[in-house]
């Protein structure tokens, strides 16, 4: 817990491992010195008391132009900050340069947004501010001059940590009638709880802990523990296929593979979908593409390669929580450019190996600026993955129930509009041969019919197209690392497009080990047409339109 608390004040910057070694002791001494306590590195009652007094704590900060910032925030590029700046600019609150740096202008814009959303304007983007940003103007509240005695309006901090002040306490866990004292570690290193605080159980990745004070609870929540126990699903097993031979047909799209295919392992490469990343290189060569929601209401692609390859794939960007849930049933490897701190170990724990920022597999191109200039060669990536022992199976299971279903009774269809957020919408249009992609991007402009092109190494371009579109409507949530994500375990609506026809059915999945089962309203399993496939994981809060 000491490391967690010191990290929350920006004194401890290393890994949270519970081992109180030289780095932790140095951080504690720095904290004691700054807060005018005897700097002896010993966690005594006086140090404990001040550590838990968030109202009067002196954090590790510096001043820039009258704005207080954490040292680690200054001049440090952050992809999340860049995405938040775009949202704030779209809302008319940020007027600076989109540079991904959490400077004074960004802080002011965040505070203004927090005021409009009824949150404590502390300039820090925590879980509630992140959720509010995701909603945009829909999160704004109307404040009247007077609030009646019976009003239930509550304006509270979204992210900041409650202090010992009763106005900041979560009264669900607090008995104000008891004699209250701040919890502390006594002289024999035993935690003495606050008698007012009802014990609370917190959860994280299957682990359970009991906390016994508001400040301890705040620290656990900051360390990405949850008050909600994770829902447990049971695997429903593999799918049944039709006219499909393992090792002959591709598990990724059901198509027959060439005997000379480089199908040693499945890799999924993260592909940026930022304005400055288009046109991308990779979607036109991939066996399947998965589109997922990320921060700022934008999307990114996971381009899946098994029997196909590309020597020029990019731009590559960072991993997100949804990525491994799609690759796990294929025994796939995730290829990305880093991730938010703590996410990659979580992905690896799910059984999905991660390759990130390697040379010579990765390379930078000179025609684009960082971070939109990182590319890779899939053959080299596959070879690296095999060398590292990442192959789980020589014949991965099919991702869907591939087959040759008759589509005669499906509905006639010429287009499908999918909305990922107020910032991003995509349209798939049947042109008689395939489905072609157009899009709306609020960061690009007001047009809803932007042609989405791909670009190859020789400069050739073409409109992104696919044989089959599968839209899976999934429950959205905010990951503990404050990352917008969707749940791919459970069930939901599914829309399949193929040969100018549409099927509106359901999907289900019991665990991340399972493929996606497509079923009708009576629970009967259905086959999915073989062919290059584009899989859109759409928040189920957004309704599609088609005709």
ZAMARGU-4260 file (C-alpha; in steps of 0.2 Angstrom, whole numbers, plus 5000, padded with zeros to 4 digits):
<rodrens>
0) 5000/5000/5000 | 5015/5012/5004 | 5020/5012/4986 | 5002/5015/4980 | 5000/5030/4991
5) 5018/5037/4987 | 5014/5035/4968 | 4997/5044/4970 | 5007/5059/4976 | 5020/5057/4962
10) 5035/5053/4974 | 5036/5034/4969 | 5038/5031/4950 | 5044/5013/4949 | 5034/4996/4949
15) 5021/4993/4962 | 5027/4976/4968 | 5025/4977/4987 | 5044/4976/4990 | 5049/4991/5001
20) 5067/4992/4995 | 5079/5007/4992 | 5068/5015/4978 | 5053/5015/4990 | 5063/5021/5004
25) 5070/5035/4994 | 5053/5040/4989 | 5047/5040/5007 | 5062/5050/5012 | 5058/5063/4999
30) 5040/5063/5005 | 5045/5066/5023 | 5057/5080/5018 | 5045/5089/5007 | 5031/5088/5021
35) 5043/5093/5035 | 5044/5077/5044 | 5060/5069/5050 | 5067/5061/5034 | 5072/5044/5041
40) 5063/5033/5029 | 5054/5025/5043 | 5035/5023/5042 | 5030/5029/5059 | 5014/5035/5066
45) 5018/5054/5061 | 5022/5049/5043 | 5006/5038/5042 | 4995/5052/5048 | 5002/5064/5035
50) 5002/5051/5021 | 4983/5049/5024 | 4979/5068/5026 | 4976/5072/5008 | 4969/5089/5012
55) 4986/5095/5018 | 4998/5085/5009 | 5012/5092/4999 | 5014/5082/4983 | 5030/5082/4971
60) 5025/5096/4960 | 5033/5111/4950 | 5025/5127/4944 | 5024/5133/4926 | 5015/5150/4922
65) 5005/5149/4938 | 4999/5132/4934 | 5004/5117/4946 | 5009/5102/4936 | 5016/5085/4941
70) 5034/5084/4936 | 5031/5068/4926 | 5018/5077/4916 | 5029/5091/4909 | 5035/5089/4891
75) 5030/5071/4891 | 5020/5066/4875 | 5005/5055/4879 | 4993/5047/4866 | 4979/5048/4879
80) 4982/5067/4881 | 4982/5069/4862 | 4965/5061/4861 | 4958/5071/4875 | 4964/5087/4867
85) 4955/5082/4851 | 4939/5080/4861 | 4941/5096/4871 | 4945/5105/4855 | 4929/5098/4847
90) 4920/5105/4862 | 4927/5122/4859 | 4936/5121/4876 | 4954/5119/4870 | 4962/5132/4859
95) 4980/5126/4859 | 4991/5114/4848 | 4986/5096/4848 | 5003/5090/4854 | 4999/5076/4867
100) 5007/5086/4881 | 4997/5089/4897 | 5002/5107/4899 | 4993/5123/4907 | 4982/5125/4892
105) 4976/5107/4893 | 4974/5108/4911 | 4963/5124/4909 | 4952/5115/4896 | 4950/5100/4907
110) 4945/5111/4922 | 4932/5120/4911 | 4925/5104/4905 | 4924/5097/4923 | 4914/5112/4928
115) 4902/5110/4914 | 4900/5092/4918 | 4897/5095/4937 | 4913/5088/4942 | 4926/5095/4954
120) 4938/5105/4942 | 4955/5098/4947 | 4962/5096/4930 | 4965/5078/4932 | 4957/5065/4920
125) 4952/5050/4931 | 4938/5038/4928 | 4923/5049/4929 | 4930/5063/4919 | 4936/5051/4906
130) 4918/5044/4906 | 4911/5061/4904 | 4923/5066/4890 | 4917/5050/4881 | 4899/5057/4882
135) 4905/5075/4876 | 4891/5088/4878 | 4879/5075/4884 | 4888/5075/4900 | 4885/5094/4903
140) 4873/5098/4917 | 4862/5113/4920 | 4865/5122/4937 | 4850/5132/4943 | 4852/5147/4956
145) 4844/5137/4970 | 4842/5119/4974 | 4827/5113/4984 | 4829/5104/5000 | 4822/5088/4992
150) 4834/5089/4977 | 4845/5074/4973 | 4857/5084/4963 | 4875/5080/4968 | 4891/5088/4962
155) 4906/5078/4967 | 4924/5075/4961 | 4925/5062/4947 | 4943/5057/4949 | 4951/5065/4964
160) 4953/5055/4980 | 4941/5059/4994 | 4949/5067/5009 | 4946/5066/5028 | 4933/5080/5025
165) 4915/5073/5027 | 4910/5082/5011 | 4921/5071/5001 | 4918/5054/5009 | 4908/5041/5001
170) 4894/5039/5015 | 4889/5022/5009 | 4904/5015/5018 | 4905/5028/5032 | 4896/5028/5049
175) 4897/5047/5054 | 4889/5043/5072 | 4905/5034/5077 | 4921/5042/5084 | 4931/5043/5069
180) 4950/5043/5067 | 4961/5041/5052 | 4968/5023/5049 | 4986/5021/5052 | 5000/5008/5054
185) 5006/5007/5072 | 5023/5004/5079 | 5022/4986/5076 | 5017/4988/5058 | 4999/4983/5061
190) 4985/4993/5052 | 4973/5001/5064 | 4957/5005/5055 | 4946/5020/5056 | 4931/5014/5067
195) 4919/5024/5057 | 4923/5015/5041 | 4913/4999/5036 | 4925/4986/5028 | 4924/4985/5009
200) 4928/4971/4997 | 4938/4976/4981 | 4942/4965/4966 | 4955/4964/4952 | 4959/4950/4940
205) 4951/4937/4951 | 4959/4943/4967 | 4950/4949/4982 | 4955/4961/4996 | 4947/4969/5011
210) 4950/4988/5014 | 4947/4996/5030 | 4947/5015/5027 | 4942/5028/5015 | 4960/5032/5011
215) 4965/5014/5009 | 4950/5012/4997 | 4955/5027/4987 | 4972/5019/4985 | 4966/5003/4979
220) 4954/5011/4967 | 4969/5021/4960 | 4978/5005/4958 | 4964/4999/4946 | 4954/4988/4959
225) 4935/4988/4957 | 4921/4988/4969 | 4912/4976/4957 | 4916/4958/4956 | 4920/4952/4938
230) 4906/4942/4930 | 4911/4924/4927 | 4906/4915/4911 | 4909/4897/4906 | 4916/4892/4889
235) 4904/4886/4876 | 4917/4877/4866 | 4922/4877/4847 | 4910/4880/4833 | 4904/4868/4820
240) 4909/4872/4802 | 4903/4867/4785 | 4914/4862/4770 | 4929/4867/4781 | 4945/4856/4783
245) 4957/4861/4797 | 4974/4865/4789 | 4966/4868/4772 | 4954/4882/4776 | 4959/4897/4785
250) 4953/4899/4803 | 4953/4918/4801 | 4941/4919/4786 | 4937/4901/4780 | 4945/4903/4763
255) 4956/4889/4756 | 4974/4892/4759 | 4988/4891/4746 | 5000/4876/4750 | 5014/4889/4750
260) 5006/4900/4762 | 5016/4907/4776 | 5004/4901/4789 | 5015/4897/4804 | 5006/4908/4816
265) 4992/4921/4818 | 4997/4939/4821 | 4986/4954/4824 | 4994/4971/4821 | 4987/4987/4828
270) 4983/4999/4814 | 4980/5018/4818 | 4964/5026/4811 | 4969/5044/4816 | 4966/5058/4802
275) 4985/5058/4800 | 4987/5039/4799 | 4976/5038/4783 | 4977/5031/4771 | 4983/5015/4780
280) 4994/5001/4773 | 4988/4984/4779 | 4970/4982/4778 | 4970/4978/4760 | 4982/4963/4763
285) 4975/4956/4779 | 4965/4940/4780 | 4953/4949/4792 | 4951/4966/4800 | 4943/4970/4817
290) 4938/4988/4821 | 4938/4993/4839 | 4933/5009/4849 | 4947/5019/4857 | 4949/5035/4866
295) 4941/5051/4859 | 4927/5042/4851 | 4939/5036/4837 | 4943/5018/4831 | 4958/5007/4827
300) 4960/4991/4817 | 4968/4975/4822 | 4974/4968/4805 | 4975/4949/4806 | 4987/4939/4796
305) 4988/4921/4794 | 4990/4915/4776 | 4994/4932/4770 | 5008/4944/4772 | 5013/4962/4770
310) 5031/4970/4769 | 5023/4987/4772 | 5011/4988/4786 | 5007/5003/4796 | 5005/5015/4805
315) 5006/5004/4820 | 5000/5010/4837 | 4997/5005/4854 | 4987/4990/4862 | 4970/4992/4870
320) 4960/4980/4881 | 4949/4973/4868 | 4963/4967/4857 | 4968/4951/4866 | 4950/4945/4867
325) 4949/4943/4848 | 4966/4935/4846 | 4965/4923/4860 | 4954/4909/4852 | 4966/4909/4837
330) 4981/4907/4848 | 4987/4924/4840 | 5001/4936/4844 | 4997/4954/4847 | 5009/4966/4838
335) 5008/4984/4844 | 5018/5000/4848 | 5018/4999/4867 | 5002/5002/4878 | 4996/5012/4893
340) 5007/5007/4908 | 5001/4990/4915 | 4991/4984/4900 | 5004/4973/4892 | 5006/4962/4907
345) 4987/4960/4908 | 4987/4955/4890 | 5000/4942/4892 | 4991/4935/4907 | 4976/4932/4896
350) 4987/4920/4886 | 4991/4932/4871 | 5010/4936/4868 | 5014/4954/4863 | 5028/4960/4851
355) 5031/4978/4852 | 5044/4990/4845 | 5057/4978/4838 | 5070/4980/4825 | 5072/4975/4811
360) 5054/4969/4811 | 5048/4987/4814 | 5055/5002/4804 | 5051/5021/4802 | 5046/5029/4786
365) 5052/5046/4781 | 5036/5052/4773 | 5026/5054/4789 | 5030/5061/4806 | 5030/5051/4823
370) 5020/5043/4830 | 5011/5039/4813 | 5027/5033/4804 | 5030/5016/4813 | 5028/5001/4800
375) 5033/4983/4800 | 5035/4967/4789 | 5023/4953/4793 | 5035/4939/4787 | 5048/4945/4799
380) 5035/4947/4813 | 5029/4929/4811 | 5047/4923/4810 | 5051/4932/4827 | 5035/4925/4835
385) 5039/4907/4830 | 5057/4909/4836 | 5051/4915/4853 | 5040/4900/4855 | 5023/4908/4853
390) 5015/4895/4842 | 5001/4887/4852 | 4994/4876/4838 | 4998/4871/4820 | 4979/4872/4816
395) 4971/4886/4825 | 4952/4884/4828 | 4940/4894/4817 | 4935/4911/4823 | 4918/4909/4816
400) 4907/4894/4810 | 4913/4896/4792 | 4903/4888/4779 | 4893/4890/4763 | 4876/4895/4769
405) 4862/4900/4757 | 4859/4918/4758 | 4843/4918/4746 | 4832/4921/4761 | 4842/4934/4769
410) 4836/4952/4767 | 4841/4962/4752 | 4853/4976/4757 | 4864/4989/4749 | 4872/4998/4764
415) 4875/4997/4782 | 4878/5013/4793 | 4888/5009/4810 | 4890/5022/4823 | 4905/5020/4835
420) 4903/5037/4844 | 4897/5054/4840 | 4915/5057/4832 | 4916/5041/4821 | 4903/5033/4809
425) 4907/5021/4795 | 4896/5015/4780 | 4898/4999/4770 | 4890/5000/4753 | 4887/4985/4741
430) 4894/4989/4723 | 4889/4972/4715 | 4906/4964/4719 | 4911/4969/4736 | 4907/4981/4751
435) 4917/4997/4750 | 4920/5008/4765 | 4916/5027/4768 | 4917/5036/4784 | 4913/5051/4795
440) 4926/5058/4806 | 4922/5073/4817 | 4941/5077/4818 | 4942/5078/4799 | 4926/5088/4794
445) 4908/5087/4792 | 4907/5075/4777 | 4900/5058/4780 | 4905/5051/4763 | 4924/5051/4765
450) 4931/5037/4754 | 4943/5027/4765 | 4958/5022/4755 | 4973/5010/4757 | 4990/5014/4752
455) 5004/5002/4747 | 5023/5003/4747 | 5023/5009/4729 | 5011/5023/4732 | 4996/5014/4724
460) 4979/5018/4732 | 4962/5010/4732 | 4946/5010/4742 | 4945/4999/4757 | 4934/4984/4752
465) 4929/4967/4759 | 4919/4952/4755 | 4909/4950/4771 | 4905/4962/4785 | 4901/4956/4803
470) 4895/4969/4815 | 4895/4963/4833 | 4886/4974/4845 | 4895/4973/4862 | 4893/4981/4879
475) 4904/4996/4881 | 4914/4999/4897 | 4928/5009/4904 | 4943/4998/4908 | 4952/5002/4925
480) 4966/5010/4915 | 4953/5023/4909 | 4952/5016/4892 | 4935/5015/4882 | 4933/4996/4878
485) 4919/4984/4873 | 4915/4967/4881 | 4917/4952/4868 | 4911/4939/4880 | 4893/4937/4883
490) 4880/4939/4869 | 4872/4953/4858 | 4866/4958/4841 | 4875/4953/4826 | 4873/4959/4808
495) 4881/4950/4793 | 4882/4957/4776 | 4887/4945/4761 | 4883/4947/4742 | 4871/4961/4744
500) 4861/4952/4757 | 4859/4955/4776 | 4856/4944/4791 | 4851/4951/4808 | 4854/4938/4821
505) 4864/4936/4838 | 4881/4932/4844 | 4887/4923/4859 | 4903/4918/4868 | 4907/4910/4885
510) 4925/4915/4887 | 4940/4923/4878 | 4945/4905/4873 | 4929/4903/4863 | 4926/4908/4845
515) 4911/4918/4841 | 4895/4908/4839 | 4882/4916/4828 | 4864/4910/4832 | 4846/4914/4827
520) 4832/4920/4839 | 4829/4901/4843 | 4847/4898/4848 | 4851/4888/4832 | 4869/4889/4827
525) 4872/4897/4810 | 4886/4896/4797 | 4895/4912/4792 | 4900/4914/4773 | 4918/4912/4770
530) 4928/4926/4763 | 4939/4941/4768 | 4930/4948/4783 | 4929/4965/4791 | 4923/4963/4810
535) 4916/4979/4818 | 4914/4978/4837 | 4901/4992/4839 | 4895/4998/4856 | 4877/4991/4859
540) 4872/5009/4864 | 4873/5014/4846 | 4859/5009/4833 | 4864/5004/4815 | 4854/5009/4800
545) 4853/4999/4784 | 4843/4997/4768
</rodrens>
